[in-house]
Amino acid sequence: MATQSTHTFKAEVKQLLYILAHSLYKERDIFLRELISNASDALTRMQFEMLTNREALDPDAELAIHLETPETTGDEPKKLVIKDSGIGMTRAEMETNLGTIAQSGARAFIEKIGAGQLDPSDVIGQFGVGFYSVFMVADEVRVVSRSYYLDGEAWAWISDGGENFTIEPADKTDRGTEIHITLKKDAAEFAQAWKLKQVIKKHSDFVRFPIYVGTERANQQTSLWRKNPSEVSTDDYKQFYQQLTLDFQEPLATIHFSSDAPVNVRALLFIPAQREKNILAARKEPGLLLYSHNVLIQEYCADLLPKWLGFVDGVVDSEDLPLNVSRETVQNNRVMRQLGETLRKRVLRELKNISDSDAEKYEKFWNEYSRAFREAIATDMDAKDQVLPLFRYMSSTSDGKLISLDEYIKGMGEEQTEIYYVLGDDLKSVAHSPHLDPFRARDIQVLYWVDPLDALIAPMLNEYQDKKFRNIDDAELELPQEKEETTPDQEQTPEYDFNILLGRFTSVLGERVLDVRASKVLKDSPIRLVSPKDDMERERQRLSRYFDKEYKVPKKILEVNRNHPLIANLARALHAHPDSEFAKLTIEQLYDSALVQEGLHPNPAEMLPRIEKLLELAAEKE
């Protein structure tokens, strides 16, 4: 027969308990927020369990949280009891959850508190150590719990916030958990009903289960998502979002709507400020809370929105879904398909509204979530027409600002029929791409595609608004006549010397290039590498380099600018010294530099010895 046992807290937990008990006094009422949040989680787990399992203790008990303040006399310490009818804990779960839980979270919390990086009253819940905040107000805590299992037994966990805790058998006939708190003298106010109601209103008003102080319900009677948006304040949305996610940054967007056609739906959705969730966030998996008739039927429903919109958090409630719907039925339900289509349209419509009305806010969104929309193009055949209007790019003429495809088309000249883009590793490299020379000369805008996924989706983007996309590294590009002809005093390399130089390029580079030829379009760059006509492999080659999958440098056509000073000087040097090592090394360096500019060089560091040799030879000539 199991008996009483005493255990020692782990070192991190002991340090945390000391900080909470002796150092943190600001807004001590957060302990109640954390305990109510834990109780709500236990009720959610019980509600979810009951969808498929009625073989549980007290199956008809109301899912609720009760706060009681037992009467005391004289100098007897004030007490507070918090009860829930949730899933409860076994002895083993009690020891794990209350004795050794969140050691990594405790360590992270302590480190950040010590570095002055956090206000503990704001973020303690994010680190999985919220329960321990009770020791800010408690001299002793006794947790009594009985699991939902029919043959479960009741156990008590007792601690005064010191080094040890005790677990012993307890008397409890109903399911759930009770937290009996012996309050510190300076925390006696938490034994008064008005104070408890005040804290609940401030921190826990939108907990989705009833919270009773005595016999009176203290939190909102109506779920926030079932209210009319005109009745909900900005602070209401903020508090609800924080309670839902434990993300204390304001969301980038809040989408609250209701509709009866084509399907009944009430939804409250949020787009977080950051796509990547904190590893200790309350909601770690993608998916929405799915309710039917205000009853939770699925905690992480990932079937309502496509995977590329998996960053959206929130609640969806529909009275068209039966309460006893199973996960398999949910996935194949006609109502679910209609719900999903409605939600998808509303999210994209809200993003379009933001992009039209608040460029700064939309830029923040795009910088955080643009990868998701590129994934949409790659994985969802139906998404392209919906998401392309939301795409934003920097360009050769946008002065560092993001522009839409619609803005690009609006700025096209009468003779321009295609949407031009250049692929590269980053903005700095593409801004100096030699491919831009003829476009700058003709004042034609080029979009900068610098995300690795741009290379993946480029073959899938055929056209937009009847304008075809065109990679400007195409050797067969036909552009309109320049607005201004080449200046007559520009240096020309003699035909004979230039042909000799082309031959030297060919002999030095060999099979690494498909051809070496004079460029008809280069202005400010000495050479460029262009793709042959109908090259279907160029994007795949770039992706192979990104992912190191047997990458081989692709063979391209090398174009040489006979009017560039570097090429003219190189031709003269070769004319004077046909076997010049300097000329050979320069040709190698020009080719490697072009690969770097294209984002195709497998290892740019390999160039360093050659660069040093070129500097050495140049210094010898001085």
N, C-alpha and C positions, 0 to 999 in steps of 0.2 A: 504494500500500500504506500502510495506517494505521501511524503511528508514535507515539512517546511525545509527550505534550503536557502543558503545565503551565498550571494555572488558579488564579485568585485567588478566595478565598471572598468572599461578600457581607459587607457591614459587620456586619449583625446576627449572622451565623454566626461571624465572627471574635470579636465581643464575647462571644458565648456560649461559644466554645471557651476563651477566656481565663478566664472565670468557672469553667468546669468544671475546667480544668487547675490553677488557682492558688487557688481560693477554697473549693471544696466538698470537704470530707473526711468529713463525717458519712455513715455507712453507704455507703461506696463500692461495696459489693457490689451496689448496684442496677444497675450497668453490666451485670452478667451477666444480671439479670432482663430488661433492655431488649433485649440482643442475642438472648437466647433467644426473647423475644416476637417480634422481627423474623423470626427463623428459622422460628418456628411459623406466622407469617403467610405466609411464602414457601411452606411446605409445604402450607398450606391452599389457597392459590391453585393449586398444582400438582395437588393431589388433585381439586379442582374441575375443572380443565382436563382431567384424565384421564377424567372421566366421559363426555366427548363426543369426545375426541381422543386416540387412541393413537399418533398420528404424532409422537412426542416422543422426545427423547434419553433413553436409559436408562428405558424404560417400566416395567420390572420392579424398579427399585431401591427398596429399603425407604425409606419416608418417615420420616426420623429425624434427630436432632441428635446430633452427636458432639463431645465435648470432649477435646482431647489436650494433653499437656504435654511437648513435646520435651525431651530431656535436654540440659543445658548443662554446661560445665566451667568451673572457676575463677571469675573475676569476670565471666564472660559473663552478660549480662542474662537473666533468666528469661523464658520464652515461654509463651503460651497460644494454642491454635488452636481455633476454634469452626467446625464444618462442618455444613451442612445439604444435603439432596438436594431442595431446593425448586425453585421455578420459575426461579431464576437471573436474571441481568441482562445486557442488551446493553451495549455501550459507551455509547450515548446514555442508557440508563436509569441506568447507573452515575454518569454525570456529573450527571444531574438529581437522583437520589435521594440521593447522598452529597455533592454539591457545593452545590446551591442549594435543597435541600428545606426546606420549612416556614419560610420567612423570616418570615411573619406570626406563626407559632407561636413562633419564636425571639424575636421582638420582644415578644410578649405575655409569654413566660416571663421575659425579662430585666426587663420593667417590674414584674412582680409580685414577683420576687425582690428587686429594688431597693427596693420599697415595704414589704418585710418581710411580705408577705401569704401567702407559701407556704413550705412545707418542701420543697425541691427533691427530696429523696429519696423523697417520697411521690407527687409528681405530675408528674415530668418527662415520663413517657410520654404524658400527656394533651396535651402541646403539640407532639407530632410531632417532638421533638428527642432522642428516647431514644438513638439511635445515637451521638450525640456524647458521651454520658456515658462512653464507653470512654476518653476522654482524661483522666478522673480517675485512671486507673491505667496509662495507656500513654505511653511515650516515642515510639513509632511504631506506626502501624496500616497493615497491608497487606491489602486486601480483594481476593480473587481470585474471579471469578465467570464461569460459563458458562451461557448461556440454554438453555432446554429445546428451542429450535429445532434441528432436525437439522443445519442448516448454520451453527449459531452458532459464534462464536469466543470464546476466553477472554480476559478483560481484567483488569488489576490497577489498583486505586486505592490510592495511597500518600500518607500525610500524617503529619506529626509534631505536628499541632495548631497549627501556625503560620498564616501568612497564605495559604499556597498548598497545592495538592494536585496530584498527578501521576497521569495515566492512561497506561498502557502495555500492549502485548501481553503475554500470560502463557501458561504451559503448564498446561493443565488439560483432561483428557479426559472427565471425568464431569460430569454436570449438577449445578448448585447453586452455593452460595457458601461460601467459606472466609474467616474473619477471623483473620489472623495478628497477634497482639498482642505487641509487645516491652514487657514490664512495667517500670514504674519500680521502683527499688530498694526503696522502702517499700511496694510492692504485690506483692512476691515470693510472698506466701502464696497468691496466686491461681494459682500453678503447682503447688499441692499438691492431690491428689485429695480429701483429707478436707474441705478448705475448699470446693472446688467442690460436693461433695455436700451440704454444710451449706447453702450458698446456694440450691441447687436445691430442697432440701427446704423451705426457708423461703419462697421466692418463686415457684417454678415447678413445684411438685409436681403441679399439675393440668393442665399443658400436655398437649394430647391426642395428642401424638406422643412416642415414646420418646426419652429423653435419656440418652446413654451417656457415662460418664466412663471413658475407656479402653474396656474390654470389658464393664463392669458398668452395668446400667441404674440410673439414679439417681432417677427420678421414679416415681410410683405405677403399678403394673401394671394397676389397674382404674380405668376412668373413674368419676368421682364419681357420676354419675347412674345408674350400674349397680350401685351399692352399696345396701345396705339403709339406710334413713334412720337407724336406730338406731346404725349404725356411723360416722356422719358427725358431726363436732363443729361447733359454731357458727363457730369459727375457720376450719374447712375451707370452709364455705359462703362466708364472707366473702372468703377468699383467692380462691376460684374466681370469685366474682362480680367482684372487682376485676380479675382477669386477663382475664375475658371482656369487660368493658365499659370498663375504665379509669375507672370511676366510683368514687371513693374515699369516697363517702358510703354508709353501710350501707343496704341495700334496706329498704323498708317491710315487705315480706313475702317469705318463701321458701317455695316449694311443691315438695316432693319426694315423688314417689309412683311406684309401678309397678302394673301391672294386666295380666291376661291375657285378660280378657273385658270388652266384646265384641271388643276388639282388643288385641294385645300392645303395651304402651307402657311406657317408662321415661322419666320427665320430671323435669327440674330447672328450675323457673321462678322468676323474680324480678320483683317490682314495685319499680322504682326509687323513690328518695325524691322525685325531681322528674320531672315529665312531659317538660319541655323538655330535650333533650340538649345537653350542651356541644358547641359546633361542632367541637371537636377530639376528641370522644369516639371510642373505638375502633369502636363500632357506631353508624353514623349512620342506617341505614335500619331501618324496622320489619321484624320477622320473626324467626322462631326458627331456630336451627341444627337442621337435620333430618338425623338419622343413620338408617342401616339396618345392623343387625348391627355397630354401633359404628364404622361408616364414614360419613364426612360425604358426603351426597349433595346438599344444598342449604344455602348459607350464610345466605341471608335468605329463609326460607320464610314468605310472608305469607298463605298459604292455610289455615293451621291455625287461626287465630283471626280473628274479625271485625275489621274496621278499627278499630272503637272500642275494642278491646282491644289495639291495636297497640303500646301502651306496655310490654307484658309482654316481658321478655327471658328467654333461657334456651335449653335443649337438650331436644330430643325424639328418642327412639331407639325404633324399632320393627322387630322381626324379621319382621313381616308384610309389610313393603315390600321389593320386590326391589332388589338393589344397582344394577341397570342402569336404574332408573326414570328417565324423562325428565321435564322440567318440565311438558310437556303432559300426560303420564300422571299426574303428581302431582296436577294440577289436577282431573282427572276420575276419580280413583281412589276406589273404594268404601272402602278402608282409610283413605284420607285423610279422608273425610267422617266416619268413625267416630272417628278420632283427634281431629279438630277438635271434635266434639261432646263427647268425653270431656274434653278440655282446657278447653273453655269451662265445663263444669259444675264442674270442679275449681277453676278460678280464682274463679268466683262463689261456690262453697261456702266457699272460704277467706276471701273478703271478708265473707261473712255471719258466719262464725265470729269474725272480728276485730271486727265491729260489735257482736256480742253479748257479747264477753268483754273488750274493751279500747276503751272509748269515746274515750279521748284519742288512741290510735293511729289509730283509724278516722277521727277528725276531721281528722287530718293528711292521711290518704289522700283524704278527700272534698274538702278544700280544694284539693288538687292535681289531682284527677282527675274532679271532678264534671262538668266540661264534656264529658268522654268519654261519660258515661252519658246526658247530654242528647242528644248526637249519636247514641247508640244508639237512642233513641226516634224520632229524626227519620229515621234511615236504615235501620233494621232492624225489619221488621214483627214478627219473632218475639221481639224483645228485651224488649218492654214488661213482660210478666209476670215476666220473670227479673230485671230491674234495678230496678223500682219499689220493692221492699222494701229496696233499698240506698240510696234517695234520702234526703237529709237537708235540712232547712230550719230557719231561724230563724223565730220566730213572734211574734205580739203578746203572748204570755204565757210564752215560754220563757226569759226573762231572759238573752238572749244565747247560749243553748245550742242546739245542733242537735238536732232531733227527727226521728224517722222517721214515715212515714205511719201505721204501726201504732200508734205512741204517740199520734198525733193522734186516731185513731179511738177508742182506749181512753179518752181523756179527753173524748169527746163527751157532751153531755147527752142525756137520753132523747128530747127533742123534736127534736134535731138530726138531719137526714138527709143532709146534704151536707158535703163538704170545702171550706172556704172559703179563697180565696187572693186576694192583692192583688199586682198587677204594678207595678214601679217601677224606677228607675235604680239605687238603692242603698238600703241598710238605713235610713239616716237619713231619706230622703224618704218611704219607705213607712211608717215608724214614726209619722210625723206626717200620714199620709193622712187626709183627712176621711171617707173611706169606713169607717174603723174606728170612728167615733163610735157607731153603733148596736150594734156588736159588743162594744165595751167596756161599754156600758150593760147588755148582756145576758150579760156574762162568757162570750162565745163566742170561741174561739181562731181566729186567721186566720194562714195561712202566708204568709211573705214570699217572693215570687218576684222576684228582682232580677238574675238572670243574663240577658243579652240573649237567650240561647237559650230561656229560659222562655217568651217570647212566641211563639217558633217552634213549640214543642211543645205549648203550651196547647190548641190545637184537637184535638190527637191524644190528649189525656188525657181520656177520657170518664168513667171511674170507676175506683175501686180498692176491693176488698173490698165490692162492691155499693154503694159510696157514690159519688155523682156529685161531680165537681169543679165549683166555682162561683166565678166571678170576682165579687168584691163590688162592682164598679162597675156592676153590672146594675141598671137602673132598676126592674125588676119584682121585686126580691127581696122575699120574704115571710118575716119573722122572727117568732119567738114574742114574746109580750107581755113588756115590760120587767119586771125584777124589782122596780124601784122607779119610781114615777111621777115626772113632772117636779115639782120643788118649786114650791109655789104662789106664792112671792115672786119667781120668775124674771121678768125684765122682758119685757113683751109689746109689740110694735110695733102701734100702732092699725091696724085693718083698712084704713081708707082710705089712710093714709100708706104702708102696706106695698104696697098695690096700685099706687099711684103709683110706688113704687120699682121694682116688677117691670116696669112699663111703661118706665121709664127704662133699666133693664138691657136690655130688648128693643130699644129704639131705638138705644142706644149700640153694642150688639154685633151687631145686624142678622143677616145670614145666617151669621155665624160660629157661631151656636148653632141647634139645632133647636127649642128651646122654653125658656122661663124659667118656673119654677114654685116654689111653696113646698115646702120639704122637710118630710117627716114623720118623719125619723129623725136629722137632724143635732143634735148637742149642743154640742160645743166648737169647731166650725169654722163660719165664716160662710157659705161656699158649697161646692159640689162639682160636678164634671162627671160625669155618668153616661151609660152607653151605652144606646141604645134596645133594645127587646126584639129578640132574635135578630140582633144585630149581628154579622155574620160577618167584618167587616173590621177590627175593633179591634186584633187582634194583628198583622195585616199592616201596618197603619198604623204601629205601633210599630217594626216591623222596617224599614220604609221610612225612618224617621228614623235608625235606627242605621246604615243603609248608604247614606243620602243618595240614594235612588233616587226622584227627582221627588216628594219628600215634600211633602204638603199637610196642614195641621193639620186633623184630623178634626172634623166637626160633632157635638156632643154636646148633651145636655140639661143646662141649668144649674139646679141646685136651690139655693134661698136659705133660710137659717135665720133666720126672723123673730124668734127669741128671742136672737140673738147681739148683744152690745153694739155691735159695729161696724155691724151692719145697722140697729139701732135709731137710732144716732147719724146714720148716713147718711140714713135716712128723715126724721129731724127737720131735717137740714140742707137736704134737698131741699124739704121743706115750706116752710121759711123763704125759700129762694132757689131757685126752680124752674129757673133757668138756670145754676146753680152749676158753674163749671169744675172746682172741687174734686171735686164729686160725679162728674162725667164721668170725670176722671182716676182716681178711686178705683175706679170700676166697671171701667175698663180694666185697672187694676193687679190687682184681685181675679181677673179672668179669666186674665190672664197668670200670676199666681201659681198658680192652679189647674192650668194647663197644665204648669208646672214640676213641681208635685207629682205629676202624672200621668206625667211623663217624656215629654211630648209637645211641649214648646216647642222650636221649631227653633233659636232663638238667644236665650237668656235675657239676654245682654248688651244687647239692644235695650231692655230695661226701664229701664236706668240713667238716661237723660235724664228719663223720666217720674217716677221715684222722686225725683230731685233737684227737679223742679218741685213735687211734692207736699210735700216738706220745706219748700220756699220758701213755699208758700201756708200751710202749717201755722204756720210761724214768724211770718207776718204777722198771724195771729189772736191771737198771744200778747201 
